[in-house]
Amino acid sequence: MKKRLTEAQFQAAIQDMDVGQQTLNIARAVLVEGVLQATFVTSLNLTKSAISQAVHRVWVSHEERSMPQGYERVTAVLPAHQAFIVKKWANEAAKKPEPHK
């Protein structure tokens, strides 16, 4: 799944972020405009890792800011049958309307 944001989502994600303008330019181009990350490797002479990190920082900020109140992101290592149940719960939660804030 390609990570994409609307301009409004991008602006909300970068609010109060302490990153340089180049990071913002790269992340906006990739996340909002759909420019391939590889484009910046050659045009800005940066590593794939540096480009990926710029995009990742903004994406993580978006995810943190867009989480509904009362929800919590978790990471766990589980047996397959338990993981199946947790994934099912996650899909059900994603379909529910956002709780009142």
C-alpha positions, -999 to 999 in steps of 0.1 A, spaced: 0 0 0 14 34 -10 14 59 18 -5 90 7 -18 121 24 -40 150 14 -25 184 16 -46 191 48 -34 159 64 2 167 55 -1 202 70 -16 188 102 12 162 104 40 187 101 26 212 126 52 218 153 76 193 138 113 203 142 126 193 108 144 211 80 128 224 49 144 198 27 128 170 48 94 187 44 99 192 6 108 155 2 80 142 24 54 165 7 64 154 -28 63 117 -19 32 117 4 10 143 -13 22 145 -49 31 108 -53 67 114 -65 88 83 -62 114 83 -35 141 72 -60 137 105 -77 154 123 -48 182 99 -46 196 111 -79 183 147 -79 195 156 -44 224 131 -42 210 115 -10 209 79 1 177 58 -1 178 56 36 179 94 41 149 98 17 130 71 34 136 85 69 124 120 58 91 105 46 88 81 76 91 110 101 62 128 86 41 96 82 46 87 118 36 122 129 4 118 108 -4 84 123 1 97 159 -20 128 153 -48 110 135 -54 83 161 -89 85 175 -92 94 212 -95 63 233 -75 42 209 -39 29 214 -15 15 189 2 -18 200 29 -40 187 30 -76 198 44 -110 188 17 -136 191 10 -172 180 -7 -173 146 -42 -180 160 -40 -151 184 -26 -128 158 -55 -137 135 -80 -126 163 -61 -94 169 -61 -85 132 -98 -92 131 -103 -68 160 -82 -42 143 -103 -44 111 -135 -41 131 -122 -11 150 -112 6 118 -148 3 105 -163 18 136 -171 56 137 -146 76 157 -155 79 194 -166 113 206 -138 135 218 
